[in-house]
Amino acid sequence: MTITRCSVEIGGGIVGHAYVAGRNKRHAAIAAIFDALFQSSGDMKRRAEAVFVDLRSCLNARRGKVAAQAYASSVDFFMQLQEQA
């Protein structure tokens, strides 16, 4: 398996590290930046947390939409037999 590693330093000497599966350098860089932001204190950390709250809301909405579409197209293969009188 290929893994991409990235380390970044943000203001104040805070270093963030990330390891991601595959060869996506941008993904690794973004993950490392967020790692550094979560290690910081104050406004930068609050902003990073706010971004994650927004991302989680969007992800949950997308998952709900996909689940609703899958349920709408589901087929019930079980039939109930009725007794004839």
ChimeraX attribute file (.defattr): number of C-alpha atoms within 10 A of each C-alpha:
attribute: neighborCount
match mode: 1-to-1
recipient: residues
	/A:1	5
	/A:2	8
	/A:3	12
	/A:4	16
	/A:5	18
	/A:6	18
	/A:7	16
	/A:8	19
	/A:9	14
	/A:10	12
	/A:11	9
	/A:12	7
	/A:13	10
	/A:14	15
	/A:15	17
	/A:16	22
	/A:17	18
	/A:18	19
	/A:19	16
	/A:20	17
	/A:21	12
	/A:22	13
	/A:23	13
	/A:24	13
	/A:25	15
	/A:26	11
	/A:27	18
	/A:28	23
	/A:29	21
	/A:30	16
	/A:31	21
	/A:32	23
	/A:33	23
	/A:34	22
	/A:35	20
	/A:36	24
	/A:37	24
	/A:38	18
	/A:39	13
	/A:40	20
	/A:41	9
	/A:42	9
	/A:43	10
	/A:44	15
	/A:45	17
	/A:46	14
	/A:47	13
	/A:48	17
	/A:49	15
	/A:50	12
	/A:51	13
	/A:52	13
	/A:53	12
	/A:54	11
	/A:55	12
	/A:56	12
	/A:57	12
	/A:58	12
	/A:59	12
	/A:60	12
	/A:61	12
	/A:62	12
	/A:63	12
	/A:64	12
	/A:65	12
	/A:66	12
	/A:67	11
	/A:68	12
	/A:69	11
	/A:70	10
	/A:71	10
	/A:72	9
	/A:73	8
	/A:74	9
	/A:75	7
	/A:76	6
	/A:77	5
	/A:78	6
	/A:79	6
	/A:80	5
	/A:81	6
	/A:82	6
	/A:83	5
	/A:84	4
	/A:85	3
